[in-house]
Amino acid sequence: MTSVERCLTVIRGGIPDRVPVCLHNFMVAAREAGTPLEKCLTDPEAAARVHIQAVEKYGHDCILIDLDTTMLAEAMGARRDATPDEPGHLATPAIDSLEEVDQLRPVDPLRDGRIPVLLEAVRIMARELGDRVAIRANADQGAFALAALLRGMQDFMMDLAAEPDHPGIRQLLEVSYQSHLATQRALIDAGAHFTSLGDSAAGPDVISPAMFERFARPYQERLVRELADDGIFTVIHICGNTTTILEQLAQYPRCGFELDYKTDLHRAKATVGANHVLFGNVDPSGIIARGTPAQVRETTRQLLTVWKPGGNFILNSGCAIPASTPAENLHAFMQAARDFGIYD
């Protein structure tokens, strides 16, 4: 199988020749290419080039391309600060109160902020790689996490606790949802094979399962359903330990879930992994970046033992791989997939 065939077979519910590998390696790719990270976040040619060079070096099946976690919030009026060789962070939110939500408008992905940078990078990779390597394009933050960034994380959490029925909360979530949905569709139009998103502010490490069910889950489920109607497969990433919401996630229409290494492997496979595609979930810092090649290989083997049976699995780290990761560790990660990921 080609890499694209391998990934699409899993997404469609089939069994490939071996477990495909997706690398969340944009920081490593920039460092190894000798390209300043900020250039990769603002220059589509640079963003595409570092990923193409990385896939030629490591041979993974799927490129995960994104810019950073501020792209949509910045495009909607938040102010981003850039630190050399670090992903951007927000200096100020877009609004100072829920009464200002009326000022927000859904983004135009073709024109607003740095979204066109990501779209053009996807076009370049699609043109140069064709159907040899799968392209997973990350549409930045889902509705809940984007709403938190636009309002300011601490203030948004205070709003949810103090005035959960405030109409501005639903209005903020809705404008965030529409921006995210438009970006998802634009990425597919640009040439991505499938998409993904981050919604880590919605995880149990930040809010309770009850708050997740009320404020985040409806928008995630709606997104999966609307994209599926368009023939688009998407992957939801939530940082931290998601064990307590696995039963909720399992009720979504078929999609992918990229689960962090803190999540219970066996429960994830038995619940979410039965009808959805699991992505992950080797510890990116403690194992992939700071472990030995032997530790990377053994941890990956153990994960494959649990998540490989029955398919519905694409190997990845649990989150973004640090820039300092040694090349030999990524080679060990890839070799473990080739040695232990074969299906009979």
N, C-alpha and C positions, 0 to 999 in steps of 0.2 A: 504494500500500500504506500501511496505518497503520504506526506504529512497531512495534507488537507483531507484526503480520504480517511485517514486514521481518525482525525478529530471529528469529522462530520459523521462518521459511522457511530461513534460514541454518542454524539448529540442526538442522533436519530434512533437511538436505542439498540443498536447492533453491537456485535463483538468484533473489535479490530484484530489485527495480527499481534499487536502488543499495546500496552498502555501508552497513550500519547503523553508528551511532556510540553508544558507551557512554562515559560520562565518570566517571573515578575522582576525583571532585571534592568530596568531603565537606568538606574544609578550606576550599576556595574558597567553597563554597555557604554555609557558616556565616559566613564573613567578609562576603560580599556581602549577606547577610540581616541583618547587624548582631547576630547571635546568638552569645554566648560558646560556644566549642567544647565546653566541659564540659557546658553545658546540652543540647547535641545528643547527648552521650554518655549522658545520664541521663534525658532527658525525651522520650518518644516523639512528642509533638505537635511539639516543636521539631525533632526529627530529620526528621520527615516534611515539615514546612513548608519547611525550607530547600531540600530537594531538589525539591519541587514548584515553588517560586519559580525555582530554577535551570533546570529543564526548560522553564518558560515563557519564560525569558530566552534560552536558547541553542538550544532545539529539538532536543536529542539524543534518540535513539530509545530509550535504555535507561538507567535510573537504577541505579547501583551503590550500595546502602546497606549500610553496616556501622557498627559503633561504633568499635572499635579492636582492636589485636592482643592485648589482655589479657582480653577478655570471658570466654572459657571458663576460662582459668587462674584468674581471680579467682573465678568461680563454683565452682571446685573447691578453693578454699582458699588460693591465693596472694594476697599483699597488693599492691594497686595504689596507686600514687601519682599524683596529678593535678597537672600543671603548667599554669598558665593558658594557653589558646590552643594547647595541644599535646596530641596523643593521649596517653592514659595509658601508663605504663610500670610494670613490676613492681619493687617494692622488695624483696620476699622471695619465695622459691618456696614451694610447698605442702608439700614434703617435703625432709628434709635427707640422706636416704640411700635406697638402693633397698630397704632393710629396712622402710621405712615405707610402701611402696606399698599394703599392705593397708588403710591408712587412707583411701584414695581410693575414691570411688564415682562412677559415671556421673551426669551432671547430669540434673535434671528441667528441661527448657527452659521449662516453664510457670511455674516457681517460683524457680529459682536465679539469684542474682546479677542482672546487668543483661540477661540474655537476654530476659526479658519486655518490656523496653524496645524491643529490636529487633523482636520479634514484633508489638508493638502499632503501631510505626511502619510496618511493612509493611502491617498491616491498614488503617491510615489511608490510605496511598497507594493501596492496591488499591481502596478504597472511593471515593476522590475522583478517581482517574485512570481507573478502569475498565480497558478494553482499549485505551486510547489510547497508553500508554507502557509499555514492558516494564520489569518490576522484577526486577533481579538482586540477590538477598539473599545477603550474605556470611556464611557460618557460622563465621567466625573461623579459627582455626588447625587444620590437618589433624593427624593423629595424631602424626607425628614432631615437628613444631614445637611442638605442645601439650605433648608429653612433655618436651621440652627446657625449656619454660617452667615446668612443674610441678616439675621436678627442679632447675632452674637451669642455664642454658646451658653454662657452663664445666664444671660437675660432671657433666652428662649426657655431654658429649663425652669427659671423662675415663673415665666408666663404659664407654662404647662401646670406647674404646681399651684399657683395662686388663682389663675383664671382659666381653667381647662375648657370652659364653654365660650370663651371670648370668640366672637366671629372672625376676628383678625387672624386667629391661629389657622382656621380652615382656609381662609383666603391666602395666607402666606404659603401653606402647604400646597394649595392648588396652583399658584403661580410658579412655585418651584417645580411641581410635577410637570406642568406644561413645558417649561424650559428644558427639563431633562428628557422628556419624550421627544421633543423636536430634535435634540442633539443625537439621541439614539438613532432616529430615522436618517438623519444626515450622514452619520457614520456608515450605515449600510449603503446608502447611495454613493458614498465615496469609494466603496470597494471592500469594506470589512466583511469577513465571513460570519462573524457573530459579535456580540457586544457584551459589555459588563458595566458594573457600577459599584461604587462604594456607598455604604450607608451605615458606617460604623457608629455614628452617634446614636443609632437606634438599637444598639446591642445591649445585652444585659449588664455589661460593665459600666454602662452609662445610665440606662433607664430600666425600670422594672418590666417584667414580662407583660403585666397588665397595661402599662403605658405603651409598650410596643404594640400590643394588640389594638389599642384604640387609635394611636396617632401615626404609626409607621406601617404596620401590616397592610391596611387597606390600600395604600399607595403602591406598595411593592406588588401585591397581588394584581392590582389593576394594571400596572405596567406590564407585568408578565403576560397578562391576558391580551392587552391591546397590541403588544409587539407580536405575540403568537398569531394574532389575526392577520398581521402583515407578513407572516412567515419569518419572523426574526426571533432567534434564540438569544437569551441574555443570561448573564451570570451575576449573582448578587454576592458581594463581599461584605462581611461584617467582622470587624476585628474583635478580638477577645474571646471569652468563653461563651459560646452560643448554646451550650447544652440545654439550658432551661427553656429555650424557645424552639428546639428541634421539632417538637410535635406540631407547632404552628406552621413552621416552614414546610413540613411534609404535606400540608394541605393545599399548597399553591399548585397552580397548573405547572406542567413540566418546564423546568428551567435548570440552571446550574447554581450551585452554592459553593462559593470558595470559603471554606471554614478555617479559622485560625487553629494553630497547633494546640491551644488550650482546650479545645472542644473534645469531648469524649469520642474516641475513634469508633468504638463498637456501637454506641448508641446512634451515632451519625449514620453509620452504614445501615443499621437496622431500620431506621426511620426515614430520613431524607434520602439515603442512598438507594432505597428500594425502587423509586420511580423518578428520581431526579439525578442529575450528573454532579458528582462530587469533584471539586477542584481543591488541591492542596496536598498535604498541609504540614510539611516539614518546617520546623522552627527556623525562620530565616536568619536570626541573629545568633542564637545559642548553638545551633548545629551547622547550618550552611556557611555562615560567615566565620564563626570562631571555633568550630569543631575541626577534627582531623579528617582527611579523606576517608579513613576507615570508619569514623563515626558517621559521616554523611552517608556512606554506603549502607551501613547497618541500619540506621534509622529509616532510610528510604526502603530497604528490604522489609522491615517490620510493617511499615505503612502499606506497602504493596500486598503483603500477606492478608491484611484486613480489608482493604478497599478494592483490590483487584477482582475478586470472585464475582461473577455475574455481570461484569462491565460497569457502565455508568461511572467511569472514573477517568479523569485527566490529571496527571501528576503535576504538582506545582509546589512552591513554598506556601506557607500560610499567609504571607503578606509580602511586602516589598523587600527584596534582597539588598542588604547594605552594600554601599560602593566599595567597601574594604574587602569584600569576599575574594579569597584566593581562587585563581582559575582552576587549580587542581581539585578544589572542592566541587565546583560546578561540573567538571569532567567526571568526578566520582558520582555525582547525582545522576548525570545522563547515563553513565555506564551501568548503574544499578537498575535503571529502567530497562535497558537493553538486556541485562542478564536475568532479571527476575520478573519482568513485565510481560513476557511472552504468553500468549494464550494458546492452548492446545488446539 
